[in-house]
Amino acid sequence: MANTNKAFGFRPVGKVGSNYDNEGLTQYKISNAYGTAIYQGDAVTLSGGYLAIATAGNPVVGVFQGCFYVDPTTGKPTWKNYYPGSVNITEGEIVADVLDDPSQLFIIQADEDIEKADIGKNADVIGTGGSTTTGVSSMELDSSTIADTAALNLKIVGLWNVPGNAFGDFAVVVVKINEHLYGSTGVKAVT
């Protein structure tokens, strides 16, 4: 059976060494009127001390889980699992929850083919969109970037072991952040 093409960004699944303690969730600020939407499951980084979407080649601080702010239109406290972009707050700050433990493992869908030989290699992320209905990211592992290179966002740990998931196009894999702001600056894959 072929894998389904249904991106969902990053989802936490445990930690290196099978340590299933609480995920490392820390609050960060999003700058007022930051123009880019951030969806639950997006890789994020820091820019000028504020949270920003991470793209290929950027060090990653963690994975966005949601945010809280006082809605400038309604004046009501608002929690969303995505930041809609360009929120011009008039009261308080935009506070985001981020899974930022460098040992955290995640599952993510590959955008194209991935093989058993890719385990242990590195890859970048691709995509910065998501659904405003569900708030879920469409970020994926960029299969075309899989290499031994240290300067790539992700380390491929293995295939997610669930029924219906297999190596090939759109496989869901377990990854660790390779270029983590609180961990290494990127580790070259062993070949």
TIROLUM-829931 format. One line per 2 residues: number of its first residue (from 1); their letters; for each residue x, y, z of N, C-alpha, C, CB. Coordinates in nm, 3 decimals. Glycine has a CB too. Example, Ala and Ser with C-alpha at 12.3 -4.5 7.8 and 13.67 -1.06 7.14 Angstrom:
% TIROLUM-829931
1) as) 1.319,-0.569,0.780,1.230,-0.450,0.780,1.320,-0.330,0.780,1.131,-0.447,0.905 ~ 1.285,-0.225,0.708,1.367,-0.106,0.714,1.290,0.003,0.787,1.408,-0.060,0.572
This chain:
% TIROLUM-829931
1) ma) 0.084,-0.118,0.000,0.000,0.000,0.000,0.088,0.124,0.000,-0.095,0.000,0.122 ~ 0.059,0.221,-0.083,0.137,0.344,-0.094,0.110,0.435,0.025,0.105,0.417,-0.225
3) nt) 0.212,0.512,0.063,0.197,0.610,0.170,0.107,0.724,0.121,0.335,0.664,0.216 ~ 0.036,0.785,0.214,-0.053,0.896,0.182,0.022,1.028,0.189,-0.173,0.898,0.278
5) nk) 0.000,1.116,0.092,0.061,1.248,0.092,-0.026,1.342,0.175,0.080,1.302,-0.053 ~ 0.004,1.351,0.303,-0.073,1.437,0.393,0.021,1.495,0.499,-0.190,1.358,0.460
7) af) 0.087,1.604,0.464,0.185,1.667,0.552,0.120,1.718,0.680,0.256,1.782,0.480 ~ 0.196,1.713,0.790,0.145,1.757,0.920,0.251,1.827,1.004,0.090,1.639,0.996
9) gf) 0.364,1.861,0.945,0.471,1.924,1.020,0.537,1.824,1.114,0.418,2.043,1.099 ~ 0.584,1.874,1.228,0.652,1.791,1.327,0.556,1.753,1.439,0.776,1.864,1.385
11) rp) 0.563,1.629,1.484,0.488,1.584,1.602,0.586,1.516,1.697,0.370,1.485,1.563 ~ 0.581,1.550,1.827,0.675,1.489,1.921,0.641,1.342,1.945,0.674,1.565,2.055
13) vg) 0.747,1.257,1.958,0.725,1.114,1.980,0.811,1.056,2.091,0.750,1.039,1.853 ~ 0.887,1.134,2.159,0.975,1.084,2.264,1.106,1.157,2.259,0.997,0.932,2.250
15) kv) 1.206,1.099,2.324,1.338,1.161,2.325,1.444,1.058,2.293,1.366,1.226,2.461 ~ 1.561,1.105,2.262,1.673,1.017,2.235,1.694,0.926,2.356,1.801,1.098,2.202
17) gs) 1.715,0.798,2.332,1.735,0.704,2.440,1.605,0.655,2.501,1.819,0.765,2.547 ~ 1.493,0.673,2.431,1.361,0.628,2.477,1.317,0.694,2.606,1.360,0.480,2.495
19) ny) 1.364,0.811,2.634,1.325,0.886,2.753,1.193,0.956,2.722,1.437,0.989,2.795 ~ 1.084,0.913,2.785,0.953,0.969,2.755,0.907,1.069,2.860,0.851,0.859,2.743
21) dn) 1.001,1.137,2.925,0.964,1.241,3.019,0.889,1.351,2.945,1.089,1.299,3.092 ~ 0.839,1.447,3.018,0.767,1.558,2.956,0.850,1.623,2.846,0.728,1.662,3.061
23) eg) 0.783,1.664,2.741,0.852,1.737,2.636,0.899,1.870,2.693,0.760,1.757,2.513 ~ 1.013,1.919,2.644,1.067,2.047,2.689,0.993,2.162,2.625,1.217,2.057,2.658
25) lt) 0.894,2.216,2.691,0.812,2.324,2.637,0.851,2.455,2.703,0.661,2.294,2.660 ~ 0.890,2.552,2.622,0.932,2.683,2.671,0.854,2.790,2.598,1.086,2.704,2.653
27) qy) 0.830,2.901,2.667,0.758,3.012,2.605,0.856,3.114,2.546,0.664,3.081,2.708 ~ 0.825,3.157,2.425,0.902,3.259,2.354,0.805,3.366,2.308,0.980,3.197,2.232
29) ki) 0.857,3.481,2.272,0.775,3.591,2.223,0.781,3.598,2.070,0.822,3.726,2.285 ~ 0.668,3.633,2.010,0.661,3.664,1.868,0.650,3.816,1.858,0.538,3.591,1.796
31) sn) 0.728,3.877,1.772,0.726,4.023,1.764,0.591,4.073,1.715,0.837,4.073,1.673 ~ 0.553,4.189,1.763,0.427,4.250,1.724,0.422,4.266,1.573,0.409,4.387,1.793
33) ay) 0.313,4.222,1.513,0.286,4.233,1.369,0.382,4.149,1.283,0.296,4.378,1.327 ~ 0.447,4.046,1.342,0.530,3.957,1.260,0.444,3.906,1.146,0.589,3.836,1.346
35) gt) 0.491,3.920,1.023,0.407,3.902,0.906,0.385,3.760,0.857,0.463,3.976,0.799 ~ 0.457,3.662,0.908,0.446,3.525,0.857,0.365,3.438,0.952,0.585,3.465,0.836
37) ai) 0.271,3.363,0.898,0.194,3.269,0.980,0.286,3.158,1.029,0.074,3.211,0.900 ~ 0.262,3.110,1.152,0.336,2.997,1.209,0.232,2.896,1.254,0.431,3.042,1.328
39) yq) 0.244,2.773,1.204,0.144,2.670,1.233,0.197,2.568,1.333,0.103,2.599,1.104 ~ 0.105,2.502,1.402,0.144,2.397,1.495,0.220,2.289,1.419,0.020,2.338,1.568
41) gd) 0.343,2.262,1.463,0.427,2.165,1.395,0.533,2.227,1.307,0.343,2.075,1.314 ~ 0.539,2.360,1.298,0.643,2.427,1.221,0.773,2.433,1.300,0.598,2.570,1.181
43) av) 0.886,2.415,1.232,1.017,2.440,1.291,1.034,2.591,1.301,1.133,2.375,1.207 ~ 1.084,2.637,1.416,1.102,2.780,1.438,1.245,2.810,1.483,1.000,2.832,1.542
45) tl) 1.284,2.934,1.466,1.416,2.981,1.505,1.400,3.114,1.578,1.509,2.995,1.381 ~ 1.510,3.175,1.616,1.507,3.307,1.679,1.568,3.408,1.583,1.581,3.307,1.814
47) sg) 1.505,3.525,1.576,1.554,3.635,1.495,1.537,3.763,1.576,1.478,3.644,1.357 ~ 1.647,3.824,1.613,1.641,3.946,1.694,1.578,3.920,1.830,1.563,4.053,1.621
49) gy) 1.588,3.798,1.880,1.531,3.763,2.010,1.385,3.719,2.004,1.544,3.879,2.101 ~ 1.326,3.725,1.886,1.186,3.685,1.869,1.177,3.557,1.785,1.105,3.799,1.802
51) la) 1.067,3.488,1.802,1.042,3.365,1.727,1.011,3.395,1.581,0.927,3.287,1.791 ~ 1.064,3.313,1.492,1.038,3.326,1.348,1.036,3.187,1.287,1.146,3.417,1.279
53) ia) 0.972,3.174,1.174,0.967,3.046,1.103,1.108,3.008,1.059,0.870,3.053,0.981 ~ 1.146,2.882,1.076,1.277,2.834,1.031,1.263,2.779,0.890,1.334,2.726,1.127
55) ta) 1.362,2.803,0.810,1.364,2.750,0.674,1.494,2.673,0.655,1.351,2.865,0.568 ~ 1.513,2.615,0.539,1.632,2.536,0.509,1.758,2.615,0.545,1.635,2.496,0.361
57) gn) 1.847,2.549,0.617,1.975,2.612,0.652,1.974,2.694,0.779,2.018,2.697,0.541 ~ 1.856,2.725,0.835,1.849,2.802,0.960,1.864,2.709,1.079,1.717,2.880,0.969
59) pv) 1.942,2.749,1.181,1.939,2.672,1.306,1.797,2.676,1.364,2.043,2.729,1.409 ~ 1.756,2.568,1.426,1.619,2.555,1.477,1.623,2.561,1.630,1.553,2.423,1.428
61) vg) 1.531,2.638,1.689,1.520,2.640,1.835,1.419,2.535,1.882,1.479,2.780,1.884 ~ 1.326,2.497,1.797,1.228,2.396,1.835,1.110,2.394,1.740,1.179,2.421,1.975
63) vf) 0.999,2.338,1.791,0.878,2.321,1.711,0.762,2.393,1.778,0.845,2.171,1.690 ~ 0.695,2.478,1.702,0.584,2.561,1.749,0.463,2.476,1.784,0.546,2.665,1.643
65) qg) 0.400,2.505,1.900,0.282,2.431,1.945,0.157,2.517,1.956,0.310,2.366,2.077 ~ 0.172,2.648,1.963,0.057,2.737,1.974,0.099,2.868,2.036,-0.055,2.671,2.057
67) cf) 0.003,2.963,2.046,0.037,3.094,2.104,-0.083,3.155,2.174,0.088,3.189,1.996 ~ -0.052,3.252,2.259,-0.153,3.324,2.337,-0.130,3.473,2.320,-0.148,3.283,2.488
69) yv) -0.240,3.547,2.301,-0.233,3.693,2.293,-0.372,3.750,2.316,-0.177,3.740,2.155 ~ -0.378,3.879,2.343,-0.506,3.948,2.354,-0.542,3.996,2.214,-0.500,4.069,2.458
71) dp) -0.653,3.944,2.160,-0.694,3.976,2.024,-0.719,4.127,2.013,-0.821,3.896,1.984 ~ -0.651,4.195,1.918,-0.667,4.340,1.907,-0.806,4.383,1.859,-0.563,4.395,1.813
73) tt) -0.880,4.294,1.794,-1.014,4.328,1.745,-1.120,4.309,1.852,-1.049,4.242,1.623 ~ -1.114,4.196,1.923,-1.218,4.165,2.022,-1.180,4.206,2.164,-1.249,4.019,2.019
75) gk) -1.049,4.223,2.188,-1.002,4.254,2.323,-1.003,4.132,2.416,-1.088,4.363,2.383 ~ -1.028,4.013,2.360,-1.038,3.892,2.442,-0.906,3.814,2.440,-1.153,3.802,2.391
77) pt) -0.871,3.752,2.555,-0.755,3.663,2.558,-0.780,3.549,2.459,-0.729,3.607,2.702 ~ -0.680,3.516,2.378,-0.696,3.419,2.271,-0.580,3.321,2.270,-0.707,3.490,2.135
79) wk) -0.612,3.190,2.268,-0.509,3.088,2.246,-0.542,3.021,2.116,-0.502,2.985,2.364 ~ -0.439,3.007,2.029,-0.456,2.937,1.900,-0.339,2.842,1.882,-0.464,3.039,1.781
81) ny) -0.364,2.733,1.812,-0.254,2.642,1.783,-0.175,2.688,1.660,-0.307,2.500,1.762 ~ -0.208,2.804,1.605,-0.127,2.866,1.501,-0.132,3.017,1.518,-0.177,2.824,1.360
83) yp) -0.025,3.082,1.472,-0.019,3.228,1.472,-0.056,3.272,1.330,0.125,3.282,1.515 ~ -0.165,3.352,1.315,-0.214,3.384,1.181,-0.128,3.481,1.101,-0.350,3.440,1.192
85) gs) -0.033,3.547,1.165,0.051,3.644,1.096,-0.007,3.783,1.103,0.071,3.604,0.951 ~ 0.081,3.882,1.113,0.045,4.023,1.112,-0.054,4.063,1.222,-0.012,4.059,0.979
87) vn) -0.046,4.000,1.340,-0.132,4.038,1.452,-0.069,4.161,1.517,-0.148,3.921,1.556 ~ -0.139,4.273,1.507,-0.090,4.400,1.562,-0.152,4.421,1.699,-0.122,4.519,1.466
89) it) -0.088,4.366,1.802,-0.146,4.369,1.935,-0.147,4.510,1.993,-0.069,4.276,2.028 ~ -0.246,4.537,2.076,-0.258,4.666,2.144,-0.241,4.651,2.294,-0.392,4.731,2.112
91) eg) -0.236,4.525,2.341,-0.222,4.496,2.483,-0.140,4.369,2.502,-0.361,4.482,2.549 ~ -0.042,4.375,2.592,0.036,4.256,2.623,0.135,4.218,2.514,-0.055,4.141,2.650
93) ei) 0.166,4.087,2.509,0.261,4.034,2.413,0.205,3.906,2.350,0.397,4.006,2.481 ~ 0.265,3.865,2.240,0.229,3.738,2.177,0.326,3.634,2.232,0.234,3.745,2.019
95) va) 0.274,3.538,2.308,0.356,3.437,2.375,0.334,3.303,2.307,0.324,3.429,2.527 ~ 0.442,3.241,2.263,0.434,3.113,2.191,0.491,3.000,2.274,0.509,3.122,2.057
97) dv) 0.431,2.881,2.262,0.480,2.759,2.325,0.561,2.682,2.221,0.363,2.672,2.381 ~ 0.684,2.644,2.260,0.776,2.577,2.168,0.839,2.455,2.236,0.885,2.674,2.119
99) ld) 0.837,2.341,2.168,0.909,2.222,2.213,1.055,2.244,2.174,0.850,2.089,2.149 ~ 1.141,2.273,2.274,1.277,2.316,2.243,1.388,2.230,2.302,1.295,2.454,2.289
101) dp) 1.355,2.112,2.352,1.457,2.023,2.406,1.541,1.966,2.292,1.392,1.909,2.490 ~ 1.675,1.982,2.294,1.758,1.929,2.185,1.752,1.777,2.171,1.901,1.971,2.208
103) sq) 1.706,1.705,2.274,1.697,1.559,2.267,1.562,1.510,2.216,1.722,1.501,2.404 ~ 1.470,1.602,2.187,1.336,1.565,2.144,1.339,1.499,2.006,1.245,1.687,2.141
105) lf) 1.263,1.390,1.992,1.244,1.325,1.863,1.106,1.363,1.810,1.259,1.170,1.876 ~ 1.095,1.371,1.679,0.970,1.408,1.613,0.944,1.312,1.497,0.974,1.555,1.562
107) ii) 0.818,1.304,1.455,0.788,1.241,1.327,0.752,1.351,1.229,0.671,1.136,1.340 ~ 0.786,1.328,1.103,0.757,1.423,0.996,0.748,1.343,0.866,0.867,1.535,0.986
109) qa) 0.665,1.392,0.775,0.651,1.327,0.644,0.759,1.376,0.549,0.511,1.352,0.585 ~ 0.816,1.285,0.470,0.908,1.323,0.363,0.827,1.368,0.243,1.003,1.204,0.326
111) de) 0.878,1.466,0.171,0.803,1.519,0.056,0.817,1.433,-0.069,0.848,1.660,0.025 ~ 0.916,1.343,-0.071,0.938,1.253,-0.184,0.991,1.122,-0.129,1.036,1.314,-0.290
113) di) 1.068,1.052,-0.211,1.121,0.920,-0.175,1.222,0.926,-0.060,1.185,0.854,-0.296 ~ 1.214,0.827,0.028,1.313,0.808,0.134,1.337,0.658,0.146,1.264,0.871,0.271
115) ek) 1.463,0.621,0.165,1.502,0.480,0.168,1.568,0.445,0.299,1.595,0.447,0.051 ~ 1.581,0.315,0.326,1.647,0.267,0.447,1.789,0.322,0.458,1.649,0.113,0.450
117) ad) 1.859,0.334,0.346,1.996,0.385,0.344,2.005,0.532,0.388,2.055,0.371,0.205 ~ 1.892,0.602,0.395,1.891,0.742,0.437,1.894,0.758,0.589,1.768,0.812,0.381
119) ig) 1.871,0.650,0.663,1.876,0.658,0.810,2.016,0.697,0.852,1.834,0.522,0.876 ~ 2.025,0.795,0.941,2.152,0.847,0.987,2.200,0.967,0.909,2.256,0.741,0.981
121) kn) 2.139,0.994,0.795,2.177,1.110,0.714,2.098,1.233,0.760,2.152,1.084,0.563 ~ 2.130,1.344,0.701,2.068,1.472,0.736,1.984,1.524,0.620,2.176,1.576,0.775
123) ad) 1.892,1.615,0.652,1.808,1.677,0.548,1.756,1.811,0.599,1.688,1.583,0.509 ~ 1.713,1.895,0.508,1.651,2.022,0.542,1.499,2.008,0.543,1.694,2.133,0.444
125) vi) 1.432,2.112,0.589,1.286,2.118,0.585,1.243,2.193,0.460,1.229,2.186,0.712 ~ 1.117,2.173,0.422,1.059,2.245,0.309,0.914,2.278,0.344,1.069,2.161,0.176
127) gt) 0.869,2.393,0.299,0.730,2.434,0.320,0.713,2.524,0.440,0.643,2.312,0.336 ~ 0.631,2.626,0.425,0.604,2.719,0.534,0.456,2.748,0.548,0.680,2.850,0.513
129) gg) 0.373,2.661,0.497,0.229,2.684,0.502,0.161,2.596,0.604,0.167,2.660,0.367 ~ 0.029,2.599,0.600,-0.052,2.519,0.690,-0.198,2.547,0.668,-0.014,2.545,0.834
131) st) -0.281,2.488,0.754,-0.425,2.505,0.744,-0.477,2.602,0.849,-0.495,2.370,0.759 ~ -0.551,2.703,0.806,-0.613,2.795,0.902,-0.736,2.732,0.966,-0.650,2.926,0.833
133) tt) -0.784,2.622,0.912,-0.897,2.549,0.971,-0.850,2.464,1.088,-0.966,2.461,0.866 ~ -0.744,2.385,1.066,-0.694,2.297,1.172,-0.578,2.359,1.250,-0.650,2.165,1.114
135) gv) -0.510,2.456,1.190,-0.393,2.517,1.252,-0.267,2.434,1.238,-0.419,2.542,1.397 ~ -0.272,2.326,1.159,-0.161,2.232,1.148,-0.071,2.267,1.030,-0.214,2.089,1.134
137) ss) 0.059,2.254,1.053,0.163,2.283,0.955,0.160,2.189,0.835,0.298,2.278,1.021 ~ 0.216,2.235,0.723,0.238,2.148,0.607,0.388,2.131,0.581,0.167,2.205,0.482
139) me) 0.472,2.165,0.680,0.616,2.150,0.666,0.651,2.002,0.651,0.690,2.212,0.788 ~ 0.752,1.973,0.567,0.795,1.837,0.541,0.948,1.828,0.541,0.738,1.787,0.406
141) ld) 0.998,1.704,0.543,1.139,1.679,0.523,1.165,1.685,0.373,1.182,1.541,0.584 ~ 1.262,1.764,0.332,1.294,1.780,0.190,1.386,1.667,0.145,1.361,1.919,0.164
143) ss) 1.329,1.565,0.083,1.405,1.446,0.042,1.520,1.478,-0.053,1.312,1.346,-0.023 ~ 1.504,1.582,-0.133,1.609,1.615,-0.231,1.736,1.668,-0.164,1.557,1.718,-0.330
145) ti) 1.730,1.701,-0.033,1.848,1.753,0.037,1.919,1.648,0.121,1.808,1.868,0.124 ~ 1.871,1.524,0.123,1.931,1.420,0.206,2.078,1.402,0.166,1.853,1.286,0.192
147) ad) 2.166,1.415,0.270,2.311,1.409,0.245,2.385,1.386,0.376,2.361,1.538,0.176 ~ 2.518,1.375,0.364,2.604,1.360,0.481,2.638,1.495,0.544,2.732,1.288,0.443
149) ta) 2.601,1.603,0.480,2.636,1.739,0.519,2.589,1.775,0.660,2.578,1.836,0.420 ~ 2.676,1.839,0.736,2.642,1.879,0.873,2.541,1.993,0.876,2.769,1.920,0.949
151) al) 2.547,2.084,0.781,2.465,2.205,0.782,2.326,2.182,0.724,2.533,2.315,0.705 ~ 2.254,2.082,0.778,2.116,2.054,0.739,2.032,2.046,0.866,2.106,1.921,0.655
153) nl) 1.905,2.087,0.857,1.818,2.099,0.975,1.799,1.972,1.055,1.686,2.148,0.932 ~ 1.779,1.857,0.989,1.731,1.736,1.056,1.828,1.619,1.045,1.598,1.696,0.998
155) ki) 1.822,1.531,1.144,1.893,1.402,1.142,1.785,1.295,1.133,1.986,1.382,1.271 ~ 1.791,1.208,1.032,1.692,1.101,1.014,1.730,0.985,1.107,1.685,1.054,0.865
157) vg) 1.639,0.951,1.199,1.664,0.848,1.300,1.609,0.713,1.255,1.602,0.888,1.434 ~ 1.495,0.711,1.187,1.437,0.585,1.143,1.301,0.604,1.081,1.428,0.489,1.258
159) lw) 1.243,0.494,1.038,1.107,0.493,0.984,1.009,0.484,1.100,1.086,0.373,0.884 ~ 0.902,0.562,1.098,0.798,0.555,1.200,0.726,0.421,1.184,0.697,0.676,1.188
161) nv) 0.731,0.342,1.290,0.682,0.204,1.284,0.532,0.197,1.315,0.760,0.115,1.381 ~ 0.451,0.221,1.214,0.306,0.210,1.225,0.254,0.141,1.099,0.238,0.351,1.245
163) pg) 0.141,0.070,1.109,0.085,0.005,0.991,0.059,0.105,0.878,-0.045,-0.067,1.027 ~ 0.089,0.065,0.755,0.063,0.148,0.638,0.174,0.246,0.606,-0.064,0.223,0.658
165) na) 0.281,0.250,0.686,0.392,0.340,0.659,0.511,0.256,0.612,0.429,0.425,0.785 ~ 0.568,0.293,0.498,0.680,0.217,0.443,0.777,0.312,0.374,0.630,0.108,0.344
167) fg) 0.901,0.266,0.356,0.997,0.346,0.280,0.940,0.370,0.141,1.135,0.276,0.272 ~ 0.971,0.485,0.084,0.921,0.525,-0.047,0.874,0.669,-0.040,0.806,0.432,-0.094
169) df) 0.791,0.708,-0.135,0.737,0.844,-0.138,0.648,0.870,-0.016,0.658,0.869,-0.267 ~ 0.662,0.986,0.045,0.579,1.036,0.155,0.587,0.952,0.282,0.436,1.043,0.110
171) av) 0.696,0.880,0.301,0.714,0.802,0.425,0.721,0.898,0.544,0.842,0.714,0.417 ~ 0.669,0.852,0.657,0.680,0.928,0.782,0.801,0.873,0.856,0.548,0.917,0.870
173) vv) 0.894,0.963,0.890,1.018,0.923,0.954,1.034,0.991,1.090,1.138,0.956,0.864 ~ 1.114,0.929,1.175,1.151,0.986,1.304,1.278,1.068,1.281,1.174,0.874,1.415
175) vk) 1.278,1.191,1.332,1.394,1.279,1.315,1.428,1.348,1.448,1.365,1.385,1.206 ~ 1.549,1.397,1.452,1.596,1.482,1.561,1.645,1.611,1.496,1.710,1.412,1.647
177) in) 1.630,1.723,1.563,1.683,1.848,1.509,1.836,1.837,1.507,1.635,1.973,1.594 ~ 1.896,1.850,1.390,2.041,1.839,1.374,2.109,1.973,1.401,2.075,1.790,1.233
179) eh) 2.052,2.082,1.350,2.106,2.216,1.374,2.020,2.283,1.480,2.110,2.302,1.242 ~ 2.047,2.252,1.607,1.965,2.304,1.717,2.038,2.418,1.786,1.932,2.192,1.818
181) ly) 1.968,2.528,1.813,2.031,2.642,1.879,2.086,2.606,2.017,1.932,2.755,1.892 ~ 2.028,2.508,2.084,2.073,2.469,2.218,2.152,2.339,2.217,1.955,2.456,2.311
183) gs) 2.177,2.285,2.101,2.252,2.161,2.089,2.374,2.186,2.002,2.164,2.048,2.030 ~ 2.395,2.096,1.907,2.510,2.111,1.818,2.477,2.209,1.706,2.551,1.974,1.760
185) tg) 2.580,2.248,1.634,2.560,2.334,1.518,2.544,2.250,1.393,2.677,2.431,1.503 ~ 2.523,2.121,1.410,2.505,2.031,1.298,2.613,1.925,1.298,2.507,2.107,1.165
187) vk) 2.571,1.800,1.293,2.663,1.688,1.295,2.659,1.618,1.160,2.629,1.591,1.411 ~ 2.776,1.600,1.100,2.784,1.531,0.971,2.738,1.387,0.988,2.929,1.535,0.915
189) av) 2.668,1.337,0.891,2.621,1.198,0.895,2.737,1.102,0.877,2.514,1.173,0.787 ~ 2.732,0.989,0.944,2.830,0.883,0.929,2.792,0.801,0.808,2.839,0.795,1.058
191) t) 2.885,0.773,0.721,2.852,0.694,0.600,2.917,0.558,0.603,2.895,0.768,0.474
